[in-house]
Every structure is written in structure tokens, then in C-alpha cells.
Amino acid sequence: MQAVLSEKGQITIPKSIRDELGLRPGEALDFIVDKWEIRVRKVAPVNPMQDVYGILKSKKSSDQILNDLRGSAED
């Protein structure tokens, strides 16, 4: 399957390939260059919780923090 490089250096991934790989607009792709060959692979999704894990520097449990912010569920 072929694609043509645009003047801006862009290509369109054929729909059959996008469908087969489950590619959606905005998804990240990784390009691997090996001499005259370019391989493209879908970047594994990142767990959004990894970005915030460990930012709270507290000895309180998450339940205690939520109770402090929202008030006790028993109130």
C-alpha cells in the first residue's frame, strides 16, 4: 500500500490500516527509522493516574483528605 508525501511532509495513513490498528485522531504514533525503512507503531496509552501518583505529600489517607475537603459522609 502506498501513500504520497505532501508538500508539508505529511502522509495520510490509509483508512484500512487506521481501522485495523484502531487509530483515532489525536493518538500518538512512534516512528522508528532503520536505514531506508520507517516503521510506525501506536504508542501504548498512558494511565492518567501515573501523572499524578505521589504528588500528595501527606501522612493522611486519601479518605481522610477527602473528608477534610468535603466533610464527613456522616454529617
C-alpha positions as MATLAB code, in Angstrom:
seq = 'MQAVLSEKGQITIPKSIRDELGLRPGEALDFIVDKWEIRVRKVAPVNPMQDVYGILKSKKSSDQILNDLRGSAED';
ca = [
       0.000    0.000    0.000;
       1.381    3.413   -0.913;
       0.853    6.977    0.247;
       2.138   10.228   -1.249;
       4.136   12.727    0.791;
       2.533   16.205    0.726;
       4.420   19.480    0.320;
       4.211   19.888    4.115;
       5.850   16.488    4.651;
       2.601   14.806    5.688;
       1.097   11.492    4.668;
      -2.354   10.054    5.124;
      -2.488    6.624    6.702;
      -4.901    4.570    4.611;
      -8.284    4.014    6.265;
      -7.949    0.234    6.165;
      -4.745    0.473    8.237;
      -6.256    3.019   10.662;
      -9.237    0.726   11.152;
      -7.079   -2.386   11.605;
      -4.927   -0.687   14.254;
      -7.810    1.174   15.879;
      -6.147    4.545   15.293;
      -8.196    7.599   16.229;
      -7.491   11.317   15.680;
      -5.089   12.674   18.283;
      -3.450    9.339   19.123;
       0.339    9.289   19.407;
       2.469    7.318   16.977;
       6.100    6.316   17.338;
       8.428    6.411   14.304;
      11.408    4.070   14.119;
      13.988    4.738   11.382;
      16.268    1.905   10.260;
      18.382    2.863    7.224;
      15.834    3.142    4.375;
      12.908    1.804    6.347;
      10.453    3.675    8.577;
       8.272    1.711   10.975;
       5.335    3.324   12.720;
       3.674    1.950   15.801;
       0.858    3.049   18.021;
       2.099    4.392   21.359;
       0.670    2.463   24.286;
      -1.878    4.507   26.190;
      -0.585    6.096   29.372;
      -2.501    5.620   32.571;
      -3.527    9.180   33.546;
      -3.116    8.260   37.214;
       0.638    7.812   36.652;
       0.948   11.553   36.059;
      -0.461   12.434   39.489;
       0.688    9.461   41.556;
       2.705   10.587   44.548;
       2.098   14.346   44.282;
       0.310   14.455   47.629;
       2.900   14.664   50.375;
       0.702   13.831   53.339;
       0.617   11.233   56.049;
      -3.183   11.239   55.865;
      -5.022    8.585   53.907;
      -6.926    9.607   50.792;
     -10.183    9.035   52.722;
      -9.042   11.439   55.449;
      -8.091   14.077   52.868;
     -11.461   13.753   51.121;
     -13.279   14.015   54.462;
     -11.321   17.193   55.217;
     -12.233   18.664   51.820;
     -15.849   17.539   51.565;
     -16.808   16.939   55.162;
     -17.641   13.619   56.686;
     -20.244   11.470   54.908;
     -21.981   11.061   58.251;
     -22.734   14.810   58.576;
];
